[in-house]
Amino acid sequence: MKKTLITAGVLCILIMTIISACTTGTKQSQNISSVTFFPVQKDGYEALPYPAALAQGKLVLNNGYLRLKPSVESDDGDLIIWPPGSTLKVANNVIQVVNREGVSIGEVGKTLQIGGGEIPVEIVLKYTGQTPPDDCPGPYWLAAPGIYNTSTATASTGPNPTTLDEAMRNNPMLLPATIYANHYGVTVDEALKRLEIENSFGETGLETELSSQEAETFGGLWIQDEPEFKIVIAFTRDGEDTLKKHYSAALEPFIPYFEVRTVKVTYIELQKTQVQMTGTLETLNIPADSTVDVLENSVDITIAESVRSQVENVLQSGKLIVPDDVHLKYS
């Protein structure tokens, strides 16, 4: 009898020990601290072009890293390089990845579909400022700004959406539209509309026409995405009247989005200034990059920080004169 009681007591202790161990193990596996490397892209990169592939798998926590694991058991999956602003949280004892707005975009143990593409390790360093640990091999998946789960991405594909893969085959613009929608905070429907306007407007040839026929006053043309979506056309004078001379049936759908602005310098003058400045800097043996910024109506000259003192010397000596419409920058 005594032996039986001892056995039962030992059994009870063993059971409690096992339960405690399992509980502790569950908590550890679902604790944020168990994610030892969580690469997140730096701010500013979401405006750059992203790979336009699509991956699907289960989000798993493997050796301290969040990976997108496909159905093939032998494949460890891709380490995800998450979009800017992504953070970790635990909800219902499960690790989640949330975006800037606090919306869950991935959950450990659940299937997700994610836009982007595989990248080499040097791109991981470029986008995150971090190099993966030695025990964190690739492949690495650069996640485009947005997680394209079916319920989100197919919301605008019609009354009877099926799967994301099928939706993307039916509409190749769905992926870039989702990226755009996430970046500018609009619906996918609105993003699709804007991208269609941009693509169609480019085919009208208005910019080329104004550059050639109105060079004396044309200051540039660009698409403005925020705070309002507009097609901005700049002139040095008489902008409204000048633009109306070029109205046609092909332009009618875009006229409601037109906004005419007045600038100081024409586009062709900016181009001439760019050539003159780069030529002068080359003569002075000062390496530089230059661009025409139509939004700011200026020429941007970027010079290495290492030659700043050389530039300051030629400015003081008068060998280099910088016009008002030129902005010098150091990097």
Buried (B, 14 or more C-beta within 10 A) or exposed (E): EEEEEEEEEEEEEEEEEEEEEEEEEEEEBBEEEBBEBBBBBEEEBBEEEBBBBBBBBBBBBEEBBBBBBBEEEEEBBBBBBBBBBBBBEEEEEBBBBBBBEEEBBBBBEEBBBBBBBBBEBEBBEBBBEBEBEEEBEBBBBBBBBBBBBBEBBBEBBEEEBEEBEEBBEEBEBBBBBBBBBBBBEBEBEBBBBBBEBBEEBEEBEBBEEBBEEBEEBBBBBBBEBEEEBBBBBBBBEEBEEBBEEBEEEEBEEBEEBBEBBBBEBBBBBBEEBBEEBBEBBEEBEBEBEBEBBBEEBBBBBBBBEEBEEBBEEBEEEEEBEBEEBBEBEEE
